[in-house]
């Protein structure tokens, strides 16, 4: 992925319609930091604290394992609005 692709992803919501990519009022988002989904926002509206603490495994074809692979992100200690990349998995 080149810098143009990275700029295209920045500020978009993971898993949303490309025609309506931006944040919506009244929703809670976490910024994904590092890794293949860097700069995307993850909609965590309505998530329970335990779900947030567990982090996520997100489908992506941009990671080390290509299509069907997953990118792992964990909430940043002390800054739950930013989730750090923890690696990729098949």
N, C-alpha and C positions, 0 to 999 in steps of 0.2 A: 504494500500500500504506500502510495507516495503522499506528499504533503497536500496536494489538491484533494485527494480522497479523505485525508484526515480533517481538513477544513469542512468538507461536505457533511461529515458525520457530527461534528461539534455542535452541541445544542439540540440535537435530535433525540427523540425518545426511542429507546430500545423496543423493538417489536411493534411499532405503530405504522400506520399507513403513510407511505412516503409523500402523499399529497397533503397530509396534515401532520408534519413532523415535530412541531414545536410544543413547548409546555402549555398546559391548560390551567386557567385559574382554579383555585380550590384543590389542587392536587399536590401531593408531596413527592419530591424527586430526590434521588441520590445521584451524584455525578460519578461516573466510572472513570477511574484514573489509572493510566498505564495499560499495557496489553493491547489486544486487537480491538477492543471496544472503547478505547480512550476517548473521552469527550462526550460520549453518549450519556443521556440521562435515563435512569431506571425509575419507573413509576412505582413507588412503595406505598401509595395511598392505601390505608386500611390494613397494612401489615402489622401483625402483633410483634412486640419486642423480641420474642423468641425467634420468630422468622427472620427478623433483621439481624440478630446476633449470629445466626447460622450462616449468613452470607448466601451467595447464589452461584449456580452453575448455569450459564447462559449459552444456548446454542449459537454457534457462529461458524461461518466458513472461512473467516479471516484469520483464525488461530493456527497454531502449529499442526493440528491434525486435519485441517481442511474441512470440507463439507461433512456435517454430522459431528464435528468436534465441539468442545465446550470451553468457554473461558470462565475461570473461577474468580470471583470477587468477594472480598470481605470488608465490612464497615471499618473505617479508620478509627482506631481508639481516640476518643476525645473529639471526633469530628464525624458524626454519623451521616452528614450530608455528602461525604466523599467516601467512596468505596475503592479500595486498592486491589489491583490485579494480583492474584496469588498463583497464577500459572494456567496452563491449558490441560485438558484431559480429552481422551478419545470419546 
